[in-house]
C-alpha cells in the first residue's frame, strides 16, 4: 500500500502513522487530512472492484510507541529550500486533456493548479520537442525530422507513391504524378497561429474548398480560412494536413479510391498521410509549429491564468537534428 499524506505534521509534536496494512492487490491512491490527526484513505484495487473509493477505517496520528521509525518535523531548522512541487506535463497528456469537454477540462486544471481551490501544483516540467510520452515524433527544427518546413519548397508524395500536383490551378488537384516537376512543388508559408498555407508554383494558394467532393484547387490569390491548414507531423518527413473544416486532406475525394485530392476525411490513416521532401529554401531553424503549439502551449496558457506564479522547467528529451552527427 502506498500512503501519501498531503499535509505536514505540526512542528510541536512527534507523531506516528498507525494502521497502514492492506493486501498487495490494493493501492492507496490518495490520502487527505480533513480533521486534525486523521487521514482519509482512498483505495483502488487491481481488479477494479474499488476505484478511488474512500475507506471507512482511517489511520490516525497518535503518541503511542511501536517499532516504526519516528519522523520529527522541526520548523526551526532549515536544510534546503524547496521551489515547489509538481510533475511532468507531456504532449501526450495535453492531447488527452484537450479532448475533454470544456467544463471537465476546467475542473481538472483548477484541481491541479489552483492554490486556493486545488492542490496548488507549483512546478511543471515540459519536454522541448517530442518525448517517449508524445503521440508523434517531432522537434522544433524546421526542415528536420517532424518539424514544419516554413519557407521551404516541398513535394508531397501520397500513399499510392505518386506526387500531388496543383495542375497549375486550372483543374482540381490530383495525386497522380510519378515524378515531381514544377506543378508538384509547393512553398510552405507561415499563416500565423500555428497554421500553414501552401503556395503553388503558379503563385496561387491551395484551398481546401471547405471539403467539397469536387476537390481542392490551387487558385487563390490570398490566404483566407479555407487556405490554412494544420501541419500534423506523424514521423520522419511524414505529415497529415487538417483543414479549417477540421477534416483531413486525402489523396482521393471518393471512398473507392477515385477522384481529385479533397479535404473531407474525419480521421487520418494511409490515404491521408503524405511523405514530404524539401527541394529548396527554408531557414532550417527554430519553429514551435506542430504538436506542442497545437496541444501543449494552449493548456500552459490556461495553467498560467489559474496560477500566475507557476514555474516551468523545460528540458530536451532528444537533441534537434542539427545537433546530431548521425541524423
ABEGO torsion letter per residue (X at the ends): XBBBBABBBBAABBBBBBGABBBAABBBABBBBABBGBBBBBBBBAAGABBGBBBABBBBBBABBBABBBBBBBAABBABBBAEBBBBBBAAAAAAAAABBAAAAAAAAAAAABAAABAGBABBBBBBEBBAABABBBBABBGBBGBBBBGBBBBBBBAAGBBBBAGGGABBBBBABABBBAAABBBBBBAEGGBBBBBBAAGBBBBAGGGBAAEBBBABABBBAAABBBBBBAEBGBBBBBBAAGBBBBABABAAGBEBBBBABABBBAAABBBBBBABEEAGBBBABEAAAAAAAAAAAAAAAABAABBBBBBBABBBAAABAAX
